[in-house]
Amino acid sequence: MALNFCLKWYTNTPAIHSLNLQFLCNPPSRPPNLISSPVSINKQPSTVLCVVSPGGSGISLSPGFTTQQFLDSLRSQEDGASGFRLFLWAMKQPHFAPNLPIFEELVLKLGNVGSFDLVRQVLDEMKRSEVEAVERIFCHLINSYAKFGMFEESVGVIELMEKEFELSPGTHTYNFLLNILVDESMLILVESVHSLMRQKGVKPDVLTFNLLIKSLCKVHQIRPAILLMEEMPHYNLVPDEETFSAITQGYIEIGDLEGALRVREQMVALQCPCTNKTINVLIVGFCKLGKIEGALKFVQEMVAQGFCPDNFTFTTLICGLCKEGYADHALEVLDLMLQEGFDPDIYSYNAIISAFCSKSEVGKAMEVMEQMISRDCSPNAVTYNAIISIFCKENRVQEATELARVLAGKGVLPDLGTFNTLIQSLCLTGNFTNAMNFLSDMKPRGCKPDEFTYNILLDTLCAKGKFGEAMKLLKDMESSGCPRSVITYNTLIAGFCKRKKIEEAEEIFDQMELQGLSRDMVTYNTLIDGLCKCNRVEDASLLMDQMIIECLKPDKFTYNSFLAYFCKVGDIKNAADTVQKMTSNGCEPDVVTYGTLIQGLCRAGRTEVGVRLLRSIQMKGINVTPQAYNPILRSLFIRKKNTEAMRLFREMEEKAEPPDATSYKIAFRGLCSGGGPIREAIDFAYEMTMKGYLPEFSSFYMLAQGLCALNLEETLVKLIDKVMEKALFSDDDVDMIKGFLRIRKFEEALPIIGRVLSTRESMRSQ
């Protein structure tokens, strides 16, 4: 064997989760009976020789049809209802005597569609016809009940067999029932069936024990499972590989890999055959517990003992390496897999592609996809979603969009999550027109937008102030049958409020009631805030009363909107009353509340009161943000108290959240215009630039004029160089500015600096 697992690329601390290979599906809903009323079957001659099925196909039977001919016709029926009608017709023929295969076929057909009342009638007719019942027919019924999630009815079949058909279920029937219950994790019923089995004296076999052990391991009862295995010799039974595999899997599920390995040692000691199944269970365990290096070493040891890795082995290792982030190593294992003659499946390829995408190595991901296609393994939505998503993450939105269009042309549609990611990425990068075009292209191909899609587009339109288009899109949303929730309407209300279109916001608010939608806290708070910002505080107060009537309790966002209004108009008394009302109603003021109140106090010239309020909230242990400090800083600098202001600035650095862009802007402006030492302003300009905050040009211009007046041109040149470096000026701008500086034409250089700094400020504020 050519396989040689080289450990040269092992890592010391791998961590991985195993690939989940189980497919979870909901049981189908219980269907109605096709014929609800009991049917009496009487032997009356009929001259009808042709039965037409619901599908329209004619079934011809000669007057003297045989039982086999009838069975063939019955099997050709498309569904249980048509089969049952054919049976009713046949029962009226004088010579017809149904046999066991006919009754079995009817039970199968009717059970598959959930017509259990008709199944019962068929079984009753079987008893009247004195056809000897066999366990196989009742196993079909057990399976049919389970198919529709009727597990208690499945267990009830045992009683039906015994009481009404005098048929004692054997080990096979009990095992059949146990297998279904264990697979569906109906563990209480498993225990009941096992107790019934012992009560009836039905002898268990190896399969019985394996199923019971598996059920115990599913609920992490490993010790009871081992004790159960130890009972097997009392029944002259020997544990087989399935027995040990169940316990091995149980140990892995509780994270005890050492216990799982001990089970394998016990297998070897008992000379129990150990096939690929057991080895692969252990490999999955290594990967699941984040021990990819251990998995590779274990495989190497097993290969030395004669183990031949199969497709599942390779796939498990590939997925394990990928989830740990070792995409290149996983690709090496894929190549090895091909050398061994195995064809990697879609899961292996997708794991590697996703791993490369997570490392932003899109080129390698595309190469793997091309290799995948060349080997006749068609990429699916998962493949493309991974690549499209990373394109969007890297702002390569046009490439992502083009790839999605190409794939849609091939019948492979992105899933809804990826589709929305594309739409959102186009909107965020200013390509709204392209987003709408992409939506128009994809809708006819079956990629149906959902509420989230529409909300992204509505939010973008509102942000651009295109409310006419937004309302048109809302109508399109309605006509396409897409549900509109409170989030959709909140998006529109927020958009109108931001643009001070408060009447339109109120119309949307009223529409919600007409549409039968309950307005939530966000709805009320958004409109209340909009009303306050439009100086309609009385209407906002009435709206808060309505909010309370609808059993919605005002929160800090509600009160902060009123507080901001009162502080803006200088009504400190009502502002303080708002905070008091907020507290008395059990709503604790937050740092935004206090910051807004401090701003109002400073604006009203009561800076000292603002400082005292700042100290009081610090005493409460609230983490004070720049929003609370900045109004006091601005007020102190305006009053030329630079020393006190800078002391507060440094306090913010040491004891609160770090100063923000506004803090630096206020301090720099204050230092440049306050008549203090110019060296302090120069040092601060360097400090803020090094921390990533660019100086505001109007303040920088004042500083530059001061430096020129003091004949400190060299200092100014060095400062300009530092600003250009941090602001990432273009080469052309740098060359032009330096040219002016060399000939000391500062008045020509400064406007260029101002243009660039203003552009950077505009970009940061968007």
C-alpha positions in Angstrom: 0.0 0.0 0.0 1.4 3.4 -1.0 -0.2 5.2 1.9 2.4 6.9 4.1 1.1 9.3 6.7 4.1 11.7 7.2 3.9 13.6 10.4 6.4 16.4 9.4 3.6 19.0 9.4 2.0 18.1 12.7 1.2 21.0 15.0 1.4 21.0 18.8 -2.0 22.4 19.7 -4.6 21.5 17.1 -8.3 22.0 17.9 -11.1 20.7 15.8 -14.8 19.7 15.8 -15.8 16.6 14.0 -17.8 16.6 10.8 -21.5 16.0 11.6 -22.7 13.4 9.1 -26.2 13.0 10.4 -29.1 14.4 8.5 -31.9 15.6 10.7 -35.3 15.6 9.1 -38.7 16.3 10.6 -41.2 13.4 10.5 -44.0 14.1 8.0 -47.2 15.4 9.5 -49.9 12.8 10.2 -52.2 12.7 7.1 -56.0 12.4 7.1 -57.5 9.0 6.4 -58.4 8.7 2.7 -61.6 6.9 3.6 -62.8 7.8 7.1 -65.9 5.6 7.5 -65.8 1.8 8.0 -66.4 -0.2 4.9 -68.4 -3.4 4.9 -67.1 -6.0 2.5 -69.9 -8.3 1.2 -69.5 -10.9 -1.4 -71.8 -9.8 -4.2 -71.2 -10.6 -7.8 -70.1 -7.7 -10.0 -69.9 -7.6 -13.8 -67.3 -4.8 -13.7 -64.1 -6.1 -15.3 -62.1 -2.9 -15.5 -60.9 -0.8 -12.6 -59.7 2.8 -13.3 -57.1 4.1 -10.9 -57.1 7.8 -9.8 -54.2 8.4 -12.1 -56.3 7.4 -15.1 -54.7 4.1 -16.0 -57.0 1.2 -16.7 -56.4 -2.1 -15.0 -58.1 -5.0 -16.9 -58.8 -8.2 -15.2 -60.5 -11.2 -16.9 -63.6 -12.7 -15.2 -61.5 -15.6 -14.0 -58.5 -13.6 -12.8 -56.1 -15.5 -10.6 -54.8 -14.3 -7.2 -51.4 -13.6 -8.7 -53.0 -11.5 -11.5 -54.8 -9.5 -8.8 -51.7 -9.0 -6.8 -49.8 -7.7 -9.8 -52.6 -5.3 -10.5 -52.7 -4.2 -6.9 -48.9 -3.5 -6.9 -49.3 -1.3 -10.0 -51.8 1.0 -8.2 -50.3 4.5 -7.6 -51.6 4.9 -4.0 -53.3 3.3 -1.1 -56.8 4.6 -1.9 -56.9 3.2 -5.4 -55.5 -0.1 -4.2 -58.1 -0.3 -1.5 -60.9 0.4 -4.0 -59.6 -2.4 -6.2 -59.6 -4.7 -3.2 -63.2 -3.8 -2.5 -64.2 -4.6 -6.0 -62.3 -7.9 -6.0 -63.9 -9.0 -2.7 -67.3 -8.9 -4.5 -66.2 -11.5 -7.0 -67.4 -15.0 -6.1 -64.2 -16.9 -6.8 -61.8 -14.4 -5.2 -60.0 -15.6 -2.1 -57.3 -13.1 -0.9 -54.0 -14.6 0.4 -51.3 -13.3 2.7 -49.2 -11.4 0.0 -52.4 -9.5 -1.0 -53.1 -8.4 2.6 -49.4 -7.6 3.1 -49.4 -5.3 0.0 -52.5 -3.5 1.2 -51.0 -2.9 4.7 -47.9 -1.5 3.0 -49.7 0.8 0.6 -52.2 2.1 3.2 -49.6 2.4 5.9 -47.4 4.5 3.6 -50.1 7.1 3.3 -51.2 7.0 6.9 -54.6 5.5 6.3 -54.5 3.5 9.6 -58.3 3.1 9.9 -58.3 1.3 6.5 -55.3 -0.8 7.6 -57.3 -2.0 10.6 -60.2 -2.9 8.3 -57.8 -4.9 6.1 -56.4 -6.7 9.1 -60.0 -7.5 10.3 -60.8 -9.0 6.9 -57.6 -11.0 7.0 -58.8 -12.5 10.3 -62.3 -13.2 8.9 -60.7 -14.8 5.8 -58.8 -17.1 8.2 -55.5 -16.2 6.6 -52.7 -16.9 9.1 -51.0 -13.7 10.2 -47.2 -13.5 10.2 -45.0 -11.1 12.1 -43.8 -9.5 8.9 -47.1 -7.8 8.3 -47.1 -6.2 11.7 -43.5 -5.0 11.2 -44.8 -3.1 8.2 -47.5 -1.5 10.5 -44.9 -0.7 13.2 -42.8 1.1 10.5 -45.7 3.0 9.1 -46.8 4.3 12.5 -43.2 5.4 13.1 -43.0 7.2 9.8 -45.7 9.5 11.0 -44.2 10.0 14.4 -46.8 7.8 16.1 -44.3 5.9 18.2 -46.7 4.9 21.0 -49.0 3.4 18.3 -46.0 1.5 17.0 -45.5 -0.1 20.5 -49.2 -0.8 20.6 -48.9 -3.1 17.7 -47.4 -5.7 20.0 -50.6 -5.8 22.0 -52.6 -6.0 18.8 -50.7 -9.0 17.6 -51.2 -10.9 20.9 -54.7 -10.1 21.8 -56.5 -10.0 18.5 -54.4 -12.3 16.3 -53.0 -14.6 19.0 -49.6 -14.1 17.5 -46.7 -13.9 20.0 -44.0 -11.5 18.7 -40.6 -13.0 18.5 -37.1 -11.6 19.0 -37.1 -10.3 15.4 -40.2 -8.1 15.9 -39.0 -6.7 19.2 -35.7 -5.9 17.6 -37.4 -4.2 14.7 -39.4 -2.1 17.1 -36.4 -1.3 19.3 -34.3 -0.3 16.4 -36.9 2.3 15.3 -37.3 3.7 18.8 -33.5 3.9 19.5 -32.9 5.7 16.1 -35.6 8.2 17.0 -34.2 8.6 20.6 -37.5 7.5 22.1 -35.6 6.2 25.1 -38.6 5.9 27.6 -40.4 3.7 25.1 -37.2 1.7 24.6 -37.2 0.9 28.3 -40.9 0.0 28.2 -40.5 -2.4 25.2 -37.4 -4.0 26.8 -39.4 -4.6 30.1 -42.3 -6.0 28.1 -39.9 -8.3 26.2 -38.5 -9.7 29.5 -42.0 -10.0 31.0 -43.1 -12.1 28.0 -40.0 -14.3 28.2 -38.7 -13.4 24.7 -35.1 -14.3 24.5 -32.8 -11.5 23.5 -30.1 -11.9 20.9 -26.9 -9.9 20.2 -28.8 -7.4 18.2 -31.2 -6.8 21.1 -28.3 -6.1 23.4 -26.6 -3.8 20.9 -29.7 -1.7 20.5 -30.2 -1.4 24.3 -26.5 -0.5 24.7 -26.8 2.1 22.0 -29.8 3.7 23.7 -27.9 3.9 27.0 -24.9 5.4 25.3 -27.1 8.0 23.6 -27.9 9.4 27.0 -24.3 9.1 28.3 -25.1 6.1 30.5 -21.8 4.4 29.7 -21.4 2.4 33.0 -24.9 0.9 32.7 -24.2 0.1 29.1 -21.0 -1.8 30.1 -22.9 -3.7 32.8 -25.5 -4.7 30.2 -22.8 -6.0 27.9 -21.4 -8.0 30.8 -24.8 -9.8 31.0 -24.5 -11.1 27.5 -22.6 -14.3 28.5 -25.5 -15.3 30.8 -27.6 -15.7 27.6 -24.8 -17.5 25.8 -24.2 -14.5 23.7 -20.8 -12.9 22.7 -20.4 -9.2 22.2 -19.6 -8.3 18.5 -18.0 -5.3 16.9 -21.4 -3.4 16.9 -21.5 -3.9 20.7 -18.1 -2.4 21.2 -18.6 0.3 18.6 -21.7 1.6 20.5 -19.8 1.9 23.7 -16.8 3.5 21.9 -19.1 6.1 20.4 -20.6 6.6 23.9 -17.2 7.4 25.4 -16.5 9.8 22.5 -19.8 11.6 23.1 -18.8 12.4 26.7 -15.3 13.4 25.6 -13.5 10.4 27.1 -11.2 9.4 24.3 -9.0 7.3 26.6 -12.1 5.2 27.5 -12.9 4.8 23.8 -9.3 3.5 23.2 -9.6 1.1 26.1 -12.7 -0.4 24.5 -10.7 -1.2 21.4 -8.0 -2.8 23.5 -10.7 -5.0 25.1 -11.8 -6.0 21.6 -8.3 -7.1 20.7 -8.0 -9.0 24.0 -11.3 -10.8 23.3 -10.2 -11.5 19.7 -13.3 -9.6 18.4 -12.8 -8.6 14.7 -12.0 -4.9 14.4 -12.9 -3.5 11.0 -12.7 -0.1 9.5 -16.0 0.9 11.2 -14.4 0.8 14.7 -11.2 2.5 13.5 -13.1 5.3 11.8 -15.3 5.9 14.9 -12.1 6.5 16.9 -10.7 8.8 14.2 -13.8 10.8 14.3 -13.4 10.9 18.1 -9.9 12.3 17.8 -11.0 15.0 15.4 -14.1 15.9 17.4 -12.1 16.4 20.6 -9.6 18.6 18.8 -6.8 16.1 18.6 -6.0 16.1 14.9 -2.3 15.3 15.5 -3.4 12.3 17.6 -5.8 11.2 14.8 -3.0 11.2 12.2 -0.7 9.3 14.6 -3.4 6.8 15.3 -4.0 6.2 11.6 -0.3 5.7 11.1 -0.3 3.0 13.9 -3.4 1.3 12.4 -1.9 1.2 8.9 1.2 -0.5 10.4 -1.2 -3.1 11.8 -2.9 -3.7 8.4 -5.6 -1.1 8.4 -6.5 0.2 4.9 -8.0 3.8 5.1 -11.2 4.1 3.2 -13.1 7.1 1.7 -14.6 7.9 5.1 -11.2 7.9 6.7 -9.8 10.4 4.3 -12.9 12.6 4.4 -12.8 12.7 8.2 -9.1 13.8 8.2 -9.7 16.4 5.5 -12.6 17.9 7.4 -10.6 17.8 10.7 -7.6 19.6 9.2 -9.8 22.2 7.5 -11.8 23.1 10.7 -8.5 23.6 12.4 -7.4 25.9 9.6 -4.8 23.7 8.0 -6.2 23.9 4.5 -2.8 23.3 2.7 -2.3 20.1 4.7 -5.9 19.0 4.0 -5.1 19.5 0.3 -2.1 17.2 0.7 -4.4 14.5 2.2 -6.8 15.0 -0.7 -3.9 14.3 -3.2 -3.0 11.2 -1.2 -6.6 10.2 -1.3 -6.6 10.4 -5.1 -3.3 8.4 -5.3 -5.1 5.6 -3.3 -7.8 5.5 -5.9 -10.6 7.2 -4.0 -12.8 9.9 -5.4 -13.2 12.8 -3.0 -16.9 13.8 -2.5 -18.5 17.2 -2.3 -18.0 17.3 1.4 -14.2 17.0 1.1 -13.9 19.6 -1.6 -16.2 22.0 0.2 -14.3 21.7 3.4 -11.1 22.7 1.7 -12.6 25.5 -0.3 -14.3 26.9 2.9 -11.0 26.6 4.8 -9.1 28.6 2.1 -11.9 31.2 2.0 -11.7 31.6 5.8 -8.0 32.4 5.3 -8.9 34.9 2.5 -7.0 32.7 0.0 -9.6 32.9 -2.7 -7.1 32.0 -5.4 -6.4 28.6 -3.9 -10.1 28.1 -3.3 -10.8 28.7 -6.9 -8.1 26.3 -7.9 -9.6 23.6 -5.8 -13.0 24.3 -7.3 -11.5 23.9 -10.8 -9.9 20.6 -9.8 -13.3 19.5 -8.4 -15.1 20.3 -11.7 -12.3 18.5 -13.7 -13.0 15.3 -11.7 -16.7 15.4 -12.5 -17.7 16.5 -8.9 -20.2 19.3 -9.5 -20.0 22.3 -7.1 -23.1 23.0 -5.2 -24.6 26.0 -3.4 -22.3 25.5 -0.4 -19.2 25.7 -2.6 -20.3 28.9 -4.3 -21.6 30.5 -1.1 -18.2 30.1 0.5 -16.4 31.9 -2.4 -19.1 34.5 -2.9 -19.1 35.4 0.8 -15.3 35.9 0.9 -15.5 38.0 -2.2 -18.0 40.2 -0.4 -15.9 40.3 2.8 -12.9 41.6 0.8 -15.1 44.2 -1.0 -14.7 42.3 -4.3 -18.4 42.7 -4.7 -18.5 43.0 -8.5 -16.6 39.6 -8.8 -19.0 38.1 -6.4 -22.0 39.4 -8.3 -20.7 38.2 -11.6 -19.9 34.7 -10.2 -23.5 34.5 -8.8 -24.9 35.4 -12.2 -22.8 32.8 -14.0 -23.8 30.1 -11.5 -27.5 31.0 -11.7 -27.2 30.5 -15.4 -26.0 27.0 -14.7 -28.9 26.4 -12.4 -27.0 26.8 -9.1 -28.5 29.5 -7.0 -26.9 31.1 -4.0 -28.8 30.4 -0.8 -30.8 33.2 0.8 -28.1 34.1 3.2 -25.5 34.6 0.5 -28.0 36.3 -1.7 -28.7 38.8 1.1 -25.0 39.2 1.7 -24.5 40.2 -1.9 -27.3 42.7 -1.8 -26.1 44.2 1.4 -22.5 44.4 0.1 -23.6 46.2 -3.0 -25.6 48.7 -0.9 -22.8 49.3 1.5 -20.3 50.0 -1.3 -22.6 52.5 -2.9 -23.7 50.2 -5.7 -27.4 50.5 -5.0 -28.4 50.5 -8.7 -26.4 47.3 -9.2 -28.1 45.8 -6.2 -31.5 46.4 -7.7 -30.4 45.1 -11.1 -29.0 42.0 -9.4 -32.3 41.5 -7.6 -34.2 41.9 -10.9 -31.9 39.3 -12.6 -32.2 36.7 -9.8 -35.9 36.8 -9.1 -37.0 35.2 -12.4 -34.4 32.4 -11.8 -36.0 31.4 -8.5 -33.9 33.3 -6.0 -36.8 34.9 -4.1 -36.0 37.8 -1.8 -37.2 37.7 1.8 -38.1 40.4 4.3 -34.4 40.9 5.2 -33.6 41.6 1.5 -36.2 44.2 1.2 -35.3 45.8 4.5 -31.7 46.2 3.3 -32.9 48.0 0.2 -35.4 50.1 2.1 -32.7 51.2 4.6 -30.4 52.2 1.8 -33.1 54.2 0.0 -34.1 55.9 3.2 -30.5 56.8 3.9 -30.3 58.4 0.4 -33.5 60.2 1.0 -35.2 58.4 -1.9 -38.5 57.9 -0.1 -40.6 57.7 -3.3 -38.6 54.7 -4.4 -38.8 53.3 -0.9 -42.6 53.4 -0.9 -42.7 51.8 -4.3 -40.5 49.0 -3.1 -42.8 48.5 -0.1 -45.7 48.0 -2.6 -43.5 45.6 -4.5 -42.9 43.7 -1.3 -46.6 43.5 -0.7 -47.5 42.3 -4.3 -44.8 39.6 -4.2 -46.4 38.1 -1.0 -43.4 38.9 1.2 -44.5 39.4 4.8 -43.8 42.8 6.2 -43.0 42.8 9.9 -42.6 45.6 12.4 -38.9 45.8 11.4 -39.9 46.9 7.9 -42.0 49.7 9.1 -39.5 50.7 11.8 -36.9 51.0 9.0 -39.1 53.4 7.1 -40.0 55.4 10.2 -36.4 55.8 11.2 -35.5 56.9 7.6 -38.2 59.6 7.6 -37.3 60.8 11.1 -33.6 61.2 10.2 -34.6 63.5 7.3 -37.0 65.4 9.6 -40.0 64.2 7.5 -42.0 63.7 10.6 -45.5 63.8 9.0 -44.5 61.0 6.7 -43.2 59.0 9.6 -46.5 59.5 11.4 -48.4 58.2 8.3 -46.3 55.0 8.4 -46.9 54.7 12.1 -50.7 54.9 11.5 -50.4 52.4 8.6 -49.1 49.8 11.0 -52.3 49.8 12.9 -54.3 49.4 9.7 -52.1 46.4 8.7 -52.7 44.8 12.1 -49.1 45.1 13.2 -48.3 45.6 16.8 -45.9 48.6 17.3 -43.0 47.8 19.5 -40.6 49.8 21.7 -38.4 50.7 18.7 -41.4 52.0 16.8 -42.4 54.4 19.6 -38.9 55.4 20.6 -38.0 56.2 17.0 -41.0 58.4 16.4 -40.8 60.1 19.8 -37.1 60.9 19.1 -38.1 62.3 15.7 -40.8 64.5 17.2 -38.5 65.8 19.9 -35.9 66.7 17.3 -38.6 68.6 15.3 -39.5 70.5 18.5 -42.9 68.8 18.8 -42.3 67.7 22.4 -46.0 68.0 23.3 -46.9 65.5 20.6 -44.0 63.3 21.7 -45.4 63.4 25.3 -48.9 62.3 24.0 -47.2 59.5 22.1 -45.5 58.3 25.2 -48.9 58.2 27.0 -50.2 56.0 24.1 -47.2 53.8 24.4 -48.0 53.2 28.1 -51.7 52.5 27.3 -50.4 49.8 24.9 -48.5 48.2 27.9 -45.1 49.3 26.7 -43.0 50.8 29.5 -40.8 53.8 28.5 -37.1 53.0 28.7 -33.9 55.0 28.8 -34.1 55.7 25.0 -37.6 57.2 25.5 -36.5 59.5 28.3 -33.2 60.4 26.7 -35.1 61.8 23.7 -37.0 64.2 25.9 -33.9 65.1 27.8 -32.0 65.9 24.7 -34.8 68.3 23.6 -34.9 70.1 27.0 -31.1 70.4 27.0 -31.0 71.8 23.5 -33.5 74.6 24.3 -31.8 75.3 27.6 -34.7 74.2 29.8 -32.6 72.7 32.6 -35.5 72.5 35.0 -37.5 70.2 32.8 -34.3 68.3 31.9 -33.7 67.6 35.6 -37.3 66.7 36.1 -37.1 64.2 33.2 -34.1 62.5 34.9 -36.0 62.4 38.2 -39.1 61.0 36.5 -37.0 58.4 34.8 -35.5 57.3 38.1 -38.8 57.2 39.9 -40.3 55.0 37.2 -37.6 52.4 37.7 -35.5 53.3 34.7 -31.9 53.8 35.7 -30.2 56.7 33.9 -27.2 55.6 31.8 -24.0 57.4 30.7 -25.9 58.8 27.7 -28.5 60.3 30.0 -25.8 62.0 32.2 -23.7 63.0 29.2 -26.8 64.7 27.7 -27.6 66.5 30.9 -24.0 67.6 31.4 -24.0 69.0 27.9 -27.2 70.9 28.7 -25.7 72.3 31.9 -22.5 73.5 30.1 -24.5 75.0 27.3 -26.5 77.0 29.9 -23.3 78.2 31.4 -23.4 76.0 34.5 -20.2 74.2 33.9 -19.4 73.8 37.6 -22.7 72.0 38.1 -21.8 69.8 35.2 -18.4 68.9 36.8 -20.2 68.0 40.0 -22.6 65.8 38.1 -19.6 64.1 36.4 -18.0 63.4 39.8 -21.3 62.0 41.2 -21.7 59.5 38.3 -18.0 58.5 38.8 -18.9 57.8 42.4 -21.7 55.5 41.2 -19.1 53.4 39.4 -20.5 54.2 35.9 -18.0 53.9 33.2 -17.8 57.5 32.0 -17.5 57.9 28.2 -16.1 60.9 26.2 -19.7 62.0 25.7 -19.8 63.1 29.3 -16.4 64.8 29.3 -16.5 66.6 26.0 -19.1 69.2 26.9 -17.1 70.2 30.0 -13.8 70.3 28.0 -15.4 72.6 25.4 -16.8 74.9 28.1 -13.5 75.1 29.9 -11.5 75.9 26.7 -14.1 78.5 25.8 -13.6 80.1 29.2 -9.8 80.0 28.6 -9.2 77.6 31.4 -6.8 75.5 29.4 -4.8 74.1 32.3 -8.0 72.8 34.0 -9.3 71.5 30.6 -6.1 69.6 29.9 -6.1 68.1 33.4 -9.6 66.8 32.7 -8.4 65.4 29.3 -5.6 63.5 31.0 -8.0 62.2 33.6 -10.1 60.8 30.8 -7.1 58.9 29.5 -6.3 57.5 32.9 -9.6 56.8 34.6 -12.3 56.7 31.9 -12.8 55.5 28.3 -10.1 56.9 26.0 -10.7 60.3 24.4 -12.5 60.1 21.0 -12.1 62.1 17.8 -14.3 64.9 19.2 -12.2 65.1 22.4 -9.0 65.6 20.4 -10.7 68.1 18.1 -11.9 70.2 21.1 -8.6 70.1 22.9 -6.5 70.9 19.8 -8.8 73.8 18.9 -8.6 75.0 22.5 -4.8 74.9 22.6 -4.5 76.6 19.3 -6.8 79.5 20.1 -6.4 79.9 23.8 -3.3 82.1 23.9 -1.4 79.5 25.8 2.2 78.2 25.1 2.5 77.3 21.5 4.8 74.3 22.3 1.9 72.6 24.1 -0.2 72.9 20.9 2.7 71.5 18.8 3.2 68.6 21.1 -0.5 67.8 21.2 -0.6 67.9 17.4 2.1 65.2 17.3 0.3 63.2 20.0 -3.1 63.2 18.3 -1.5 62.4 14.9 0.4 59.5 16.3 -2.8 58.1 17.8 -4.5 58.2 14.4 -6.5 61.5 14.9 -6.0 64.1 12.2 -6.1 67.7 13.2 -9.0 69.8 12.1 -7.7 72.2 9.4 -9.1 75.4 10.9 -7.2 74.8 14.1 -4.1 73.6 12.2 -4.2 76.8 10.2 -4.2 78.9 13.3 -1.2 76.9 14.6 0.6 77.3 11.3 0.1 81.1 11.4 1.5 81.2 14.9 4.5 79.2 14.0 5.2 81.4 11.0 4.8 84.5 13.1 7.4 83.2 15.6 9.8 82.2 12.7 9.4 78.5 13.6 9.1 77.4 9.9 11.2 74.3 10.4 8.9 73.1 13.2 5.9 73.7 10.9 7.6 71.7 8.0 8.2 68.7 10.3 4.7 68.8 11.6 3.3 69.0 8.1 5.4 66.0 7.1 4.0 64.0 10.0 0.4 64.9 9.1 0.9 64.0 5.4 2.4 60.6 6.5 -0.5 59.8 8.8 -3.2 61.1 6.5 -1.9 59.1 3.5 -1.6 62.0 1.1 -1.2 61.1 -2.5 2.3 61.3 -4.1 1.2 64.2 -6.3 -0.1 66.2 -3.3 3.0 65.4 -1.3 5.3 66.6 -4.1 3.3 69.8 -4.6 3.2 70.6 -0.9 6.9 69.9 -0.4 7.7 72.1 -3.4 5.9 75.0 -1.8 7.6 74.3 1.6 11.1 74.4 0.1 10.5 77.9 -1.1 8.7 78.8 2.0 5.3 79.5 0.3 3.2 78.3 3.2 0.1 80.2 2.1 0.1 78.1 -1.1 0.8 74.8 0.7 -1.8 75.1 3.4 -4.9 75.2 1.1 -3.8 71.8 -0.4 -3.4 70.4 3.1 -6.8 71.8 4.0 -8.4 70.1 1.0 -7.0 66.7 1.9 -7.8 67.0 5.6 -11.4 68.1 4.8 -11.8 65.1 2.5 -10.5 62.7 5.2 -12.9 64.3 7.7 -15.8 63.9 5.3 -15.0 60.2 4.7 -14.8 59.6 8.5 -18.1 61.1 9.2 -20.0 59.0 6.5 
